[in-house]
Amino acid sequence: MQKPDSLIFDMDGTLWDAVDTYTESWNLVFKKLNIDRTIAREQVLERIGWEGSKVIQAVLPEFDEERRKEIYNDVNNFRRQLLPQNGGRLYDGVFEGIRQLATKYQLFILSNCGRGIIRIFIDWADIDDYITDEIAYGVNNMPKAYNLKLLSDTHQLKAPVYIGDTSGDSEQSRLAGVPFVFVSYGFGKTDDYDLKFDDFHSLTAYFMDL
């Protein structure tokens, strides 16, 4: 792997854990729409990192595609209301690490979340000064491989790497032809990576020493 000029981060399971807030957003929508069910944290966790179309198919199998999208829009609207107050848990070392890494690399965030969620995270974590750009699945409903290429082309990146926590992140990195860095403390597992770190401090130290 050549020395990178930019680091592109996944969000959920890589920079923070906001699954409790995501779970609450689903359950508030079920209550609002009189859908007789409750979803547990573990069920939401299983689907973290999935594209929205796959999430709604798994969670709402009894509804047609149009109704699923309407319900998911409601869920994301609740998330946009809840996240600024409730937030999540920033992983140990992330704030300081991002601050350091930004002195050496362009930093980006790319996630399969709804439109506007990454911006809320950036403001909540107080890292706006360090992030060059971000893009979410909800902006164009395109997979990560497409959006990795889009970020690279938009910002003329020569040697980006993608940093994530799931096998899906690894697969999409490979499709985009971008080296993949796996963080093992997140939500998923994979054996297909170029580098692996067990905590954000180690990741920061490695890239700062390059």
N, C-alpha and C positions, 0 to 999 in steps of 0.2 A: 504494500500500500504506500503510494507516494505521500509526501507531506501535504496535508490539506491546506486550502486557503479559506475554508469556511466549514462551519459545523451546523448541521440542520438537526434540530431536536424534535422528537415526538414529545407530546405533552403528558398525557395520562399514563402513569406507571413509569415515567422517565423523569419528569420534573416535579410532579405532585400526585397526591391521591385525593380526589374529590368524589369518590364513589358514593359516599353517604349522601352528599348533596344531589348527585345524579339520581340516586334511588328515590329520594324524597320527591324529586320533580315528577317521576313516573307516577308515584302513588297519589300525589296531589291531582294529577290529570285524571287518573282512574276515578278518584272521588268526585271531581268536578263533572265528569261525564257519566256518572253512575255505572261504571264498569265494575262488576263485582269481582275484584281480585286485588291482591297486594303482591308487589314484587319485592324480593329480598336482595340485600346487598350482594350475596353470592351469585344470584342470577344476573345482575347487572355486570358484575365483575367478569363473568364468563364471556361477555360480549364487548368488553372494552377494547377499542382498537378496530372494531368492525366498521365497515362502511354503513352509513345510515340505512340504505335499502335492505341490507342483510339483517340489521338489528330489528327493524320493524316487522320483517317477515317472520323472524323467530319469536318476537314478543307478542305480536298481534296476528296470529295465523288465521283467526276467524273473520277478519275484516278484508275487504278488497283493497287494492293498492292505493286507490285515491283516498279512502278513509284512513288507511294507515298513515299516509303522509300528513293528513290533517291532524291526526292525534299526535304525531311526532313533532309537528310544528308547535302544538300546544306545550309539549314536553320541553322543547328548547326555549320557548318563551318563559316558562317557569324557571328554567335554569338561568336564563339571563337576569331574572329578578332575584333568585336565591344566591347565586355565586358571589356577587359583590359583598354580601353580608356574611354568608356562611363559609365561603371559600372552600379550602381543603387543607391538606397537610403537605407543606413543601418538604421535599426530601432533604435530609441532612446534607449540608454542604452546597446546595444548589445556588442560593443567592450569592454567596461569596465566590463560588466557582464561576458562575455566569459573569460576574463583575470582572474577575481576573481574565477569563478567556476572551472577553470582548476587547481587551487591550492588544490581542494578537490575531484574532480571527473575526470575520463577519459571522454573526450568529443569527439563526433563523429558527422559527417554530413551524412545524407542519403536522397537523393532526386530522384524524377522521371525525372531528366534532362538528357541531352546527356552526352556522355563520355567527360571528361575534363572540364566540366563547373564548377563543385564544386572546382576544383583546382584553376581555374581562380578567383572564388569568394574568396577563402581563401587568395590568394596572394593580391587581390585588397583590401580586408578588413584588411590585415596585421595581421592575426590571426594564422599563420602557427605554431607558437611556442606553441599554446594551443590546437590544434586539433590532437588527436591520430591517427585517420584514417577517411576515407570517402569512400562512394560507391554510384554510380549513376545507375539509370535504364539502361542507355546506355552502361554500361560495360557488362551486361549479359542478358538484356531484361527480367529481372525477377521482379515480384511485390515486394512491400516494405516488406510484411510479410516474404518473402523468404530472402531478404537482411538483415532484422532485425535479423533473426536467424543466417545468415551467419556471420554478425559482432559479434554477441554474441559468436558463436562457435570459430571464429578465435581468438578473444581476451579473451576468457574464462570469459565472463561477467556473474556475478551471479545474479545481480538485476538491469538490465537496464530499463530505461523508454524512451519512444519516445515523443518528443515535436513537435507538429504541429498545423496547422490552419484550417484543412478541415475535413469533414466527412469521406473522403477517408483515411486520416491519422488515424482516429479513428478506422475505419473498419480493416485496415491492422495491426494496433497494436493489436487489439483483436484476429485476426487470428494467430498472432505470439505469443500470450500469454504474451504480454508486456504491462504494465500500460501506459495509454495515458494521456498526459498533453496538454490541449488545450490553445492556445493563441488567444484571441478574437479580437486582433487588425489586424489580417491577412486578407486573402482573402475569407475564407469560414465560415461555421457555423456548429455546431453540439451540441447536448445535451448529447452525450455519451462520457464522460471523467471521469478521476479519480481526476484531479485537473484542475482548470482554472485560468488563469491570464490575466489581461487586459493590462499589459505593461511588458516590459522585466526587469525593475527595481524590480518589485514585485516578479517576478519569481526568480531572482538572490537572493534577500533577503531571500526568503523562503528556497531555497536549501542550502544557506550558513549557515542558522540557524539550519539545521537538525543535 
